[in-house]
């Protein structure tokens, strides 16, 4: 395909959010004529609404996409590194769980600033234009036509060579594709909602340790906090809607936080909490899956339009950005041939996006219920030790998802295999311990040990005690692994 043919192609990107604007940069870089249609006004001149801060943790996949269009350094300079989870227990005790090695971290990024930078990057291409205040009314991919309603209130038909749907979880483009034969679609609202709160700076400084993702896990609900460049923290409270509905007055809210998040009350401020809690109702969270991601060679979905995720693995933005990168890599492979690139994009990407959707659901249970358990800490320590000793063989799930571009579905398969190997190893080790106890321990000690081993959970506790692996053993494990690796 020669350059003159490429220049004649016109691509309509629906949605000027994070994925839409990034996609426009990739496509404009290939010399296509790109028109972005965004229903909102230009966020660079209007105020962005509250309640849009969750799941903005930039990790390796997203950084690689930004690097491909030359924006990685600019965006990274505006982020705050987060190297670990900081767990806040009900008693007020805090404990850190590292995300990976000392050199690995994720970045807390402002959604608003990132979107502004991406829109500005789009407009630097002479062959790209962003049409603000243009809402999509109709999409007819079989004829490569869309109908948009601009600020003048007059519907306008636009014909293009490719329609790229990047218009979010409630995608209008996807709504039209759902009507097509053999297009599978499902959505699931989880019973939990979210509400955004804020921890202001204290004396011009961060009120908490800034290089952590702070988590308050509480069984059926939790709160997380991410640091901002202005030294505040954006907090997001997650819990079932029926629990939100029980909090009707300021007194109810303060009593609830005093009971479940006592150490956060003075950080947020009682007056600010009582006021901010009622500014906006709790917002829903939806998980979306569909197949395929394309229609013929005329239309393709990316980002939340193709696979909306709940935010608990911090991969919503990163998965959407990787969509753009994968599509760009396929365009290289097929020399910009849309008839070959679009089907291959669906075939290649659907298993991965469905896998990260399932992992995001799974991680919510882990974050709210397991991060404080001794068994969870013990298993994380085992994972880190094995990864230090055999870095190419054993890679923790979080590391595969967050710090590599191992395909999501391959990471899941590898994780299951690793769990099976570790569980068998622990069972074998436990058997050896039981045999040794039978042979070596005095009779009174033997009876108490065997009684301990009869119940699965007390067996695990017994193992933890005899191996001296507790929640405080991260440092000792690092020392052991460094000795073994020499």
C-alpha positions in Angstrom: 0.0 0.0 0.0 1.7 3.2 -1.1 1.7 6.5 0.8 -0.8 8.2 -1.4 -3.3 5.5 -0.7 -2.7 5.8 3.0 -3.3 9.6 2.9 -6.7 9.1 1.2 -8.0 7.0 4.1 -10.1 8.8 6.6 -10.6 7.5 10.1 -13.3 8.6 12.6 -12.4 8.0 16.2 -15.4 8.2 18.5 -14.5 9.5 21.9 -11.7 11.9 22.9 -11.0 10.3 26.3 -7.7 8.6 27.2 -7.9 5.7 24.7 -9.5 7.7 22.0 -6.9 10.5 22.0 -4.0 8.0 22.3 -5.4 6.0 19.4 -5.7 9.2 17.3 -2.0 9.8 17.9 -1.1 6.3 16.7 -3.3 6.6 13.6 -2.2 10.2 12.7 1.4 9.1 13.0 0.6 6.7 10.1 -0.5 9.6 8.0 -4.2 8.7 8.0 -6.6 11.6 8.1 -8.0 11.4 11.7 -11.1 13.1 13.0 -11.9 12.7 16.7 -15.6 13.2 17.7 -16.0 14.0 21.4 -19.3 14.7 23.0 -17.9 16.8 25.9 -16.5 20.2 25.6 -12.8 20.7 25.6 -11.6 19.7 29.1 -8.7 22.0 28.8 -11.0 25.0 29.1 -13.8 23.5 31.2 -13.8 21.9 34.7 -13.8 18.1 34.8 -16.4 16.6 37.0 -15.6 14.8 40.2 -15.9 11.1 40.6 -13.5 10.0 37.7 -10.3 9.3 39.5 -10.4 5.5 40.1 -8.0 3.0 38.5 -5.4 5.6 37.3 -2.3 3.7 38.1 0.1 3.7 35.1 2.1 0.6 34.7 4.4 -1.0 32.2 1.9 -1.8 29.4 0.5 1.8 29.5 4.0 3.2 29.5 5.1 1.2 26.5 2.1 2.6 24.5 3.0 6.2 25.6 6.6 5.5 24.7 5.6 4.5 21.1 4.2 8.0 20.5 7.0 9.8 22.3 5.1 10.8 25.4 6.4 8.5 28.1 8.9 10.8 29.7 6.5 13.7 29.8 3.7 11.7 31.5 6.0 9.9 33.9 7.5 13.2 35.1 4.0 14.1 36.3 3.4 10.9 38.2 4.1 9.7 41.7 5.8 6.3 42.1 4.0 3.8 44.3 6.2 0.9 45.3 4.0 -1.0 47.7 0.5 -1.4 49.2 0.2 0.2 52.6 -2.3 -1.8 54.5 -4.3 0.0 57.3 -5.7 -2.4 59.8 -8.7 -1.7 62.0 -6.4 -1.2 65.0 -4.4 1.5 63.2 -1.4 -0.7 62.5 0.2 -0.1 59.0 2.2 -2.7 57.1 3.7 -2.5 53.6 3.5 -5.2 50.9 5.9 -4.5 48.1 4.6 -4.7 44.5 7.8 -6.3 43.2 11.5 -5.7 43.4 12.9 -2.4 44.7 13.2 -1.0 41.2 9.5 -1.8 40.3 6.7 0.6 40.9 3.5 1.9 39.4 2.7 5.6 38.9 -0.2 7.5 40.3 -1.4 9.7 37.4 -4.0 12.5 37.2 -6.7 11.4 34.7 -7.5 15.0 33.8 -3.9 16.1 33.2 -3.2 12.9 31.2 -6.2 13.5 29.0 -5.3 17.1 28.4 -1.7 16.1 27.4 -3.0 13.5 25.0 -5.5 15.9 23.3 -2.7 18.4 22.9 -0.6 15.7 21.3 -3.3 14.9 18.9 -3.6 18.5 17.7 0.1 18.6 17.0 -0.5 16.4 13.9 -1.6 18.4 10.9 -3.7 15.5 9.6 -5.7 15.2 12.9 -8.6 17.2 14.3 -10.6 17.0 17.4 -14.3 18.0 17.1 -15.6 18.9 20.6 -19.3 19.0 21.5 -20.1 16.4 18.7 -22.3 13.6 19.9 -22.7 10.4 18.0 -26.3 9.8 17.0 -26.0 6.9 14.6 -23.4 4.4 13.3 -23.8 2.4 10.1 -20.5 0.5 9.8 -21.7 -1.5 6.8 -21.8 1.8 4.8 -18.9 3.3 6.8 -21.1 6.2 7.9 -21.7 8.0 11.2 -24.2 10.7 12.1 -23.0 13.3 14.6 -24.8 16.2 16.3 -22.6 19.3 16.6 -23.0 22.5 18.6 -25.2 24.0 15.9 -27.8 21.3 16.6 -27.9 20.0 13.0 -27.2 16.3 12.5 -24.4 15.6 10.0 -23.5 12.4 8.1 -19.8 11.6 7.9 -18.4 8.9 5.6 -15.0 7.4 6.5 -12.9 4.3 5.8 -12.8 3.1 9.4 -14.8 3.8 12.6 -12.9 3.4 15.8 -15.2 3.1 18.9 -13.4 4.5 22.0 -16.5 5.9 23.6 -16.4 4.1 26.9 -18.3 1.5 28.9 -21.6 2.7 27.6 -20.4 2.9 24.0 -22.8 4.1 21.3 -20.7 2.4 18.6 -21.0 -0.9 20.4 -24.7 -0.5 20.8 -25.0 -0.6 17.0 -22.7 -3.6 16.7 -24.8 -5.5 19.2 -27.5 -5.6 16.6 -25.3 -7.4 14.1 -25.5 -11.3 13.8 -23.0 -13.3 15.8 -21.9 -10.4 18.0 -21.7 -11.6 21.6 -22.1 -9.1 24.4 -22.5 -9.4 28.2 -22.3 -6.9 31.1 -22.3 -7.4 34.8 -22.8 -4.7 37.4 -21.2 -5.7 40.7 -23.2 -5.0 43.9 -20.7 -2.5 45.0 -20.6 1.2 44.2 -17.8 3.7 44.7 -17.5 7.3 46.1 -14.7 9.7 45.8 -13.3 11.6 48.8 -10.1 13.5 49.5 -7.3 13.8 52.0 -5.9 17.3 51.8 -2.2 18.2 52.4 -1.1 18.9 56.0 1.2 21.9 56.4 1.9 21.8 52.7 3.1 18.2 52.9 1.5 14.8 52.3 -0.6 13.7 55.2 0.5 10.1 54.7 3.5 8.3 53.1 3.3 9.3 49.4 5.0 6.4 47.7 2.3 3.8 48.5 -1.2 2.8 47.4 -3.0 3.0 50.8 -5.7 0.4 51.4 -8.2 0.0 54.2 -9.5 -3.6 53.7 -12.7 -4.4 55.6 -14.1 -7.8 54.4 -17.1 -6.6 52.3 -15.9 -3.1 51.6 -12.6 -1.1 51.5 -11.1 2.3 50.9 -8.0 3.1 48.8 -6.0 6.3 48.5 -3.7 7.5 45.7 -1.2 10.4 46.0 -1.6 13.5 43.8 1.1 16.0 42.7 -0.6 18.7 44.8 0.3 16.6 47.9 -3.3 15.5 48.4 -4.7 12.0 48.3 -7.7 10.9 46.2 -9.6 8.4 48.2 -12.2 6.0 46.8 -14.6 4.2 49.1 -16.0 0.9 47.7 -18.9 -0.9 49.4 -22.3 -2.5 48.6 -25.0 0.0 47.6 -27.2 -1.1 50.5 -24.5 0.0 52.9 -24.3 3.4 51.2 -28.1 3.7 51.5 -27.9 3.2 55.3 -25.8 6.4 55.7 -28.5 9.1 55.6 -27.0 11.8 57.9 -23.7 13.3 58.7 -23.9 11.6 62.1 -24.3 8.2 60.4 -21.3 8.9 58.1 -19.0 10.0 61.0 -20.1 7.0 63.1 -19.4 4.6 60.2 -15.9 6.0 59.6 -15.2 6.0 63.4 -16.1 2.3 63.5 -14.4 1.1 60.3 -11.8 3.7 59.3 -10.9 5.5 62.5 -7.4 6.5 61.5 -8.7 8.2 58.3 -11.1 10.6 60.1 -8.5 13.1 61.1 -6.8 12.8 57.7 -10.0 13.6 55.7 -11.4 15.9 58.4 -14.8 15.5 60.0 -16.4 18.6 58.5 -15.0 17.8 55.0 -16.2 14.2 55.2 -19.7 15.1 56.4 -19.9 17.5 53.4 -18.2 15.6 50.6 -20.0 12.3 51.3 -23.3 13.8 50.1 -22.0 15.8 47.1 -22.6 12.9 44.7 -24.3 9.5 45.1 -22.3 6.3 44.9 -21.5 5.4 41.4 -21.9 1.9 39.8 -19.2 -0.3 38.4 -19.8 -2.5 35.4 -17.8 -5.2 33.7 -18.3 -5.6 29.9 -17.2 -8.3 27.6 -18.0 -8.6 23.9 -16.8 -10.6 20.8 -15.8 -9.7 18.3 -14.1 -6.4 18.6 -14.6 -5.5 14.9 -17.1 -5.5 12.1 -15.7 -6.4 8.7 -12.9 -4.0 7.8 -15.1 -0.9 8.7 -15.3 -0.7 12.5 -13.3 -1.7 15.6 -13.8 -1.2 19.4 -11.0 -0.5 21.9 -10.7 0.3 25.5 -13.8 0.3 27.7 -16.0 0.1 24.6 -14.6 -3.4 24.0 -13.9 -4.5 27.6 -14.9 -2.3 30.5 -13.1 -3.5 33.7 -13.8 -3.0 37.4 -10.9 -1.0 38.8 -9.4 -3.5 41.2 -6.3 -4.5 39.3 -5.5 -1.0 38.1 -5.4 -2.2 34.5 -8.4 -0.4 32.9 -6.3 2.4 31.4 -3.3 0.1 30.8 -5.3 -2.5 29.0 -6.9 0.2 26.8 -3.5 1.7 26.0 -2.2 -1.7 25.2 -5.1 -2.2 22.8 -3.8 0.8 20.8 -0.2 -0.5 20.9 -1.3 -4.0 19.7 -3.3 -2.5 16.9 -0.4 -0.4 15.8 1.9 -3.4 15.9 -0.6 -5.4 13.7 -0.8 -2.4 11.3 3.0 -2.8 10.9 2.7 -6.5 10.4 0.0 -6.2 7.7 1.2 -3.0 6.1 -1.9 -1.0 7.0 -4.3 -3.5 5.4 -7.4 -3.0 7.5 -9.1 -6.1 6.0 -6.4 -8.3 7.6 -5.6 -6.2 10.7 -9.1 -6.0 12.2 -9.9 -9.7 12.3 -6.5 -10.4 13.6 -6.9 -7.8 16.3 -10.1 -9.5 17.6 -8.5 -13.0 17.4 -5.4 -11.9 19.2 -6.8 -9.5 21.8 -10.1 -11.0 23.0 -8.6 -13.8 25.1 -6.4 -11.2 26.9 -9.0 -8.7 27.6 -11.4 -11.3 28.9 -8.7 -12.6 31.1 -7.9 -9.2 32.7 -11.6 -8.7 33.2 -11.8 -11.9 35.2 -8.6 -11.0 37.1 -10.0 -7.6 38.0 -13.0 -9.3 39.6 -10.8 -11.7 41.5 -8.5 -9.0 42.8 -11.4 -7.2 44.5 -11.9 -10.1 46.8 -8.1 -10.4 47.4 -7.7 -6.6 48.2 -10.6 -6.3 50.6 -10.4 -9.8 52.4 -7.0 -11.4 52.0 -4.2 -8.8 52.2 -4.2 -8.9 56.0 -4.2 -12.7 56.3 -1.1 -14.5 57.4 -1.7 -17.1 54.6 -1.7 -14.3 52.0 1.5 -12.8 53.3 3.1 -16.3 53.5 2.2 -17.1 49.9 3.5 -13.7 48.7 6.8 -14.4 50.5 7.0 -17.8 48.8 6.3 -16.2 45.4 9.0 -13.5 45.9 11.6 -16.1 47.1 11.0 -18.4 44.2 11.1 -15.4 41.8 14.4 -14.3 43.2 15.9 -17.8 42.9 14.3 -18.7 39.5 13.3 -15.4 37.9 12.6 -16.9 34.5 10.6 -19.8 35.8 8.5 -18.4 38.7 7.0 -14.9 38.1 4.3 -13.7 40.6 0.9 -12.9 38.9 1.0 -9.3 39.9 4.5 -8.9 38.3 3.4 -10.6 35.1 0.3 -8.3 34.8 1.9 -5.0 36.0 5.5 -5.1 35.0 5.7 -7.1 31.8 3.8 -7.4 28.5 3.2 -11.2 28.9 -0.2 -11.6 27.4 -3.0 -11.5 30.1 -4.4 -14.9 29.3 -0.9 -16.5 29.3 -0.2 -14.9 32.7 -3.4 -16.6 34.0 -2.3 -20.0 32.7 1.2 -19.6 34.1 -0.2 -18.4 37.4 -2.4 -21.5 37.7 0.5 -23.8 36.9 2.7 -22.0 39.5 0.0 -22.3 42.2 -0.3 -26.0 41.5 3.5 -26.5 41.8 3.7 -24.4 45.0 0.7 -26.2 46.6 2.3 -29.6 45.9 5.6 -28.4 47.3 3.9 -27.2 50.5 2.1 -30.4 50.8 5.3 -32.4 50.4 7.1 -30.2 52.9 4.2 -30.5 55.4 4.3 -34.3 55.1 8.0 -34.2 55.8 7.4 -32.1 58.9 4.7 -34.4 60.1 7.0 -37.5 59.7 9.8 -35.7 61.4 7.6 -34.7 64.3 6.4 -38.3 64.6 10.0 -39.6 64.8 11.7 -36.9 66.8 9.4 -35.1 69.2 8.7 -36.3 72.8 5.3 -37.8 73.3 3.5 -34.8 74.9 4.8 -32.4 72.2 3.9 -35.0 69.5 0.3 -35.2 70.7 -0.1 -31.4 70.6 1.5 -31.2 67.2 -0.6 -33.9 65.7 -3.7 -32.3 67.1 -2.7 -29.0 65.4 -2.2 -30.8 62.1 -5.7 -32.3 62.0 -7.3 -29.0 61.0 -6.2 -27.4 57.7 -5.9 -23.8 59.0 -4.1 -24.7 62.2 -1.8 -26.9 60.1 -0.9 -23.8 58.1 -0.4 -21.8 61.3 1.8 -24.6 62.6 3.9 -24.5 59.5 4.3 -20.7 59.8 5.4 -21.0 63.4 8.0 -23.7 62.8 9.4 -22.1 59.7 9.5 -18.6 61.4 7.8 -17.1 58.4 5.5 -14.3 59.5 4.2 -11.0 58.2 7.4 -9.3 59.2 9.7 -11.7 57.3 10.0 -9.8 53.9 13.4 -8.5 54.8 14.7 -11.9 55.9 13.4 -13.5 52.7 15.2 -10.9 50.6 18.4 -11.8 52.5 17.9 -15.5 51.9 17.2 -15.1 48.2 20.3 -12.9 47.7 22.5 -15.6 49.4 20.9 -18.4 47.3 21.4 -16.4 44.0 25.1 -15.9 44.5 
